[in-house]
Amino acid sequence: MKALSKSLLWLLSLALLAGCGTSETRTHSSPDGSVVQHVGQSGVKDDQSKPNVVQIAVSSKDHGTLVAALKAADYVDALTNVGPFTVFAPTNAAFDALPVGTLETLTKKENQRQLRDILEYHVLLGVYKSGDFVNGRKMGTADGRPVEITVNGDGTVLINGGKIIATVEASNGIIHVIDRVLVPN
């Protein structure tokens, strides 16, 4: 009986691992000959729920460059998951302020991991509202490196010198719009 339980547990674990695949779109033919397409979390259509961080970025005219970078880094599905996340979202103008050629280089397929690391540097696990940030505190990002928080006397919050200029709540976290792309040291 113990061997059967172990075998069932092993099969269940294997099935769960198989279900946690990549964000790739997969297709196969069903028994009736029709093509069935499986997409990652970002492909789930839901017009009833509050939008997630990616849906908010996609709907923002100020975040087209960020959305393009998320797609190039294959990071869209990760940020559409349950979270919760705190995302520091640089504006298009913040990306424009990068040295010439930086974004073009990072969005090349061979630099996908480096771009993803930079995007993960803009994500904290958990929800942190502006009032939760403490001056001088270092907080670990999804890429493992810390960002430094500065809270000025007027209450302005800076993340590695990037100013939070707006905040939007999402179904899976919170977005702080910032005026600078955070580049890890």
C-alpha positions in Angstrom: 0.0 0.0 0.0 2.9 2.3 0.8 4.5 1.7 -2.6 1.2 2.5 -4.3 0.9 5.7 -2.4 4.4 6.7 -3.3 3.7 5.9 -6.9 0.5 8.0 -7.0 2.3 10.9 -5.3 5.1 10.7 -7.8 2.7 10.7 -10.7 0.7 13.6 -9.2 4.0 15.6 -8.8 4.9 14.8 -12.4 1.5 16.0 -13.6 1.8 19.2 -11.6 5.2 19.9 -13.0 4.1 19.3 -16.5 1.2 21.8 -16.0 3.6 24.5 -14.8 5.3 24.8 -18.3 6.6 27.9 -20.0 4.7 30.8 -21.3 4.9 29.4 -24.8 1.8 28.9 -26.9 1.2 25.3 -27.6 -1.1 23.7 -30.1 -2.4 20.2 -30.8 -5.2 18.5 -32.7 -8.2 17.4 -30.8 -9.9 14.0 -31.6 -12.4 15.8 -33.9 -9.5 17.3 -35.9 -9.8 20.9 -34.7 -6.7 22.7 -33.6 -6.6 23.5 -29.9 -4.3 26.3 -28.7 -3.0 26.5 -25.1 -1.6 29.9 -24.0 0.1 31.1 -20.8 -1.5 33.1 -18.1 -1.4 36.3 -20.1 -3.6 34.6 -22.7 -6.5 34.2 -20.3 -9.4 36.5 -21.3 -11.2 38.1 -18.4 -13.2 41.4 -18.9 -14.9 41.2 -15.5 -12.0 41.3 -13.0 -9.9 44.3 -12.0 -7.0 44.5 -14.5 -3.6 43.0 -13.5 -0.3 44.9 -13.7 0.3 43.9 -17.4 -3.2 44.8 -18.5 -2.8 48.2 -16.9 0.6 48.8 -18.6 -0.8 47.7 -22.0 -3.7 50.2 -21.6 -1.3 53.1 -20.7 -0.1 55.4 -23.5 3.0 56.1 -21.3 4.2 52.5 -21.0 4.4 51.2 -24.6 8.2 50.8 -24.3 7.8 48.9 -21.0 5.3 46.5 -22.6 7.5 45.9 -25.6 10.4 45.1 -23.2 8.2 42.8 -21.2 7.4 40.9 -24.4 11.0 40.8 -25.6 12.1 39.4 -22.3 9.2 36.8 -22.2 8.2 38.3 -18.8 4.5 39.0 -19.5 3.1 35.7 -18.2 5.1 36.0 -14.9 3.6 39.4 -14.2 0.0 38.3 -15.0 0.1 35.6 -12.3 -1.5 36.1 -9.0 1.4 37.9 -7.3 1.2 40.0 -5.3 3.7 42.3 -7.0 5.0 45.9 -6.6 6.1 47.0 -10.0 8.2 50.1 -10.6 7.1 51.0 -14.1 9.3 53.4 -16.0 7.6 55.7 -18.5 8.4 55.9 -22.2 10.3 59.1 -21.5 12.4 57.2 -18.9 13.4 54.6 -21.5 14.1 57.5 -24.0 16.6 58.9 -21.5 18.8 55.7 -21.7 22.0 56.0 -23.7 21.4 55.7 -27.4 21.3 52.1 -28.6 20.8 50.6 -25.1 17.2 49.5 -25.5 17.8 48.2 -29.1 20.7 46.1 -27.8 18.8 44.7 -24.8 15.8 43.7 -26.9 17.8 41.4 -29.2 17.0 37.7 -28.7 20.6 37.0 -27.5 20.2 39.5 -24.7 16.8 38.3 -23.4 18.2 37.1 -20.1 19.9 40.4 -19.4 16.8 42.4 -20.2 14.7 40.1 -18.0 17.1 40.7 -15.1 16.7 44.4 -15.5 12.9 44.1 -15.6 13.0 41.8 -12.6 15.0 44.6 -10.8 11.8 46.7 -11.2 9.6 44.1 -9.2 9.2 43.5 -5.5 7.3 40.5 -4.2 4.4 41.8 -2.1 2.4 45.0 -2.2 4.2 48.1 -1.0 2.2 51.4 -1.0 4.1 54.7 -1.0 3.5 55.0 2.8 5.2 51.7 3.4 8.5 52.8 2.1 11.1 53.8 4.8 14.0 56.2 4.1 17.3 54.4 3.7 15.7 51.0 3.5 17.1 48.5 0.9 14.5 46.1 -0.5 15.2 42.9 -2.4 13.9 42.7 -5.9 12.7 39.7 -8.0 16.1 39.5 -9.5 17.8 39.3 -6.1 19.5 42.6 -6.0 18.3 45.4 -3.7 16.9 48.8 -4.5 17.4 51.7 -2.1 14.5 53.8 -0.9 14.7 57.5 -0.2 11.8 59.4 1.3 12.3 63.2 1.1 10.9 65.6 3.7 8.0 66.4 1.5 7.0 62.7 1.3 8.4 62.2 -2.2 9.5 58.6 -2.6 12.6 57.8 -4.8 13.6 54.3 -5.8 17.4 54.4 -6.6 16.8 58.0 -7.5 13.8 57.4 -9.7 10.8 59.4 -8.5 7.4 57.8 -8.0 5.1 60.0 -10.0 1.9 58.0 -9.9 0.5 54.9 -8.3 -2.1 52.5 -9.7 -3.6 49.5 -7.9 -4.0 46.2 -9.8 -5.7 42.9 -9.2 -2.3 41.3 -8.5 -0.4 44.1 -6.9 0.4 47.7 -7.3 2.2 49.8 -9.9 4.4 52.8 -9.0 5.1 54.8 -12.2 8.6 56.1 -12.0 10.6 58.6 -14.1 13.8 56.5 -14.4 14.8 53.0 -15.6 16.4 51.2 -12.7 19.7 49.7 -13.8 21.3 47.3 -11.4 24.9 48.0 -10.3 
